[in-house]
Amino acid sequence: MSALNLYDTATRQVGKFTPIKSGEVSIYVCGATVQASPHIGHIRSAINFDTLRRWLIKSGYNVTFIRNVTDIDDKILQKAAQEKTPWWALAMKYEREFTAAFDAVNVRPPTYEPRATGHITAMVELMQILIDNGSAYAPGNGDVYLEVRTVKRYLTLSGQRIDDLLPATDDDLATSKKRDPRDFALWKSAKPGEPSWPTPWGAGRPGWHLECSAMAHAYLGESFDIHGGGLDLIFPHHENEIAQSEAAGYGFAKRWLHNAWVTQSGEKMSKSLGNSLLVAVILQRVRGIELRWYLGSAHYRSMLEYSESALDESAIAFRRIESFLKRSAETLGKIPDSVVSDSFAAAMNDDLAVPAGLATISENLRLGNQGITDADTAAISKNASEIRGALEILGCDPFDSHFAGSARSDLTAAMDGVIKLALAERASARDRKDFAASDAIRDGLLALGITIEDTAQGPRWSIMEKS
């Protein structure tokens, strides 16, 4: 098998991935700020990094995967005030919605899922290091800032120049106690009515950037293999994580991976644009396995332009694959094995080139269907097994117990039983040459949207696709 090559945002190149410790991979991915319900942009990121994790595990690595929860933040406090609910209750409400959304699309739980509010002590310790070595300062009002001009490699991830940066939009330059308007807050002083925690420099709450540096260090140590997140996090969040972590003397992340956005009419999906598509709403349109197939189909570094028609076409394409696998299981008398083909492995090792991987699935599907036509069980078995192997990595294996145990699968099984009874009656009618009764059963099923296909292995049914 070829070596895994991954893109690195810092170098802007695809290169061979070599972990810090042989056989083990450590990953930190920025998780949700839980101030609202999850939309499909959030979930695409989770799917992309879940696919990476699955491929690393399949490649033989022991993976430690950290995805944090930001449960204290300006936006959370603002939303809690609007909803007239305690900030912690609001954060928990939406954290549970994110967990349910991840589960619906078969994103595996992280190894650890730390909350920011559970790691205040680690944040205070990090700030103490930065103040002691002169990288940060406390002006005396309860705030703590990182002095960005003391950081040697600031802005290398985004490629910007420090003198081109504008002050933060929430700064009041007239009253700010910053030494430089580009310095950023590690700690924000307590405000009336807001939650706060004590520190040597005054009560307050953490800045967003500090949270991730402290949690990454707590779970993965001073250096780890991969840091991931969305493109929108490169600046300022990831730049500031690098600045404060490296200023503390940490090696921090050795490679940076960023997934692109889900767009609508060319614009990034976000709440501010008012074009968010909530996961709970979309799951009323398609199954979780079909939504995952759609959101995971583009290369993780490519934008995915959302439309209802594209989602529907993707779901129909997946059902064809699913139908072939079920027909294969019927023909073979067992669920096909899961085998990763060389061509699919080569695609995944090429910076997780999922579109190229999907092309191998399409070819397997063509050859497998030809095998069914030819009653070639060897061809059916080979191609069905290779499709299952690919779908397992993509998190879309219909035989996965995560999906097989769903209520929809139970309903399908019940339908299958009822329809098979009707087909048995139809076969009996044909045997006694009562073709009027046979045609009536067929036409009745057709009126319900059920098509019948007479094959060498017997009649098969399927639900008609909507045009």
HUMOMO-V17923 format. One record per run of one state. SS is the DSSP state (h for helix, s for strand, l for the rest). FROM is the first residue (numbers start at 1). LEN is the number of residues. If there is no record, write none. Layout:
[[SS,FROM,LEN] [SS,FROM,LEN]]
This chain:
[[l,1,4] [s,5,4] [l,9,4] [s,13,4] [l,17,4] [s,21,1] [l,22,2] [s,24,6] [l,30,3] [s,33,1] [l,34,5] [s,39,1] [h,40,19] [l,59,3] [s,62,6] [l,68,1] [s,69,2] [l,71,3] [h,74,10] [l,84,3] [h,87,18] [l,105,7] [s,112,1] [l,113,2] [s,115,1] [h,116,17] [l,133,3] [s,136,2] [l,138,6] [s,144,3] [l,147,1] [h,148,3] [l,151,11] [h,162,3] [l,165,19] [s,184,6] [l,190,7] [s,197,1] [l,198,6] [s,204,3] [l,207,1] [h,208,13] [l,221,2] [s,223,8] [h,231,17] [l,248,4] [s,252,8] [l,260,2] [s,262,3] [l,265,2] [s,267,2] [l,269,9] [s,278,1] [h,279,4] [l,283,5] [h,288,8] [l,296,8] [s,304,2] [l,306,2] [h,308,25] [l,333,9] [h,342,8] [s,350,1] [l,351,3] [h,354,20] [l,374,3] [h,377,18] [l,395,6] [h,401,4] [l,405,2] [h,407,25] [l,432,3] [h,435,13] [l,448,2] [s,450,6] [l,456,2] [s,458,6] [l,464,4]]
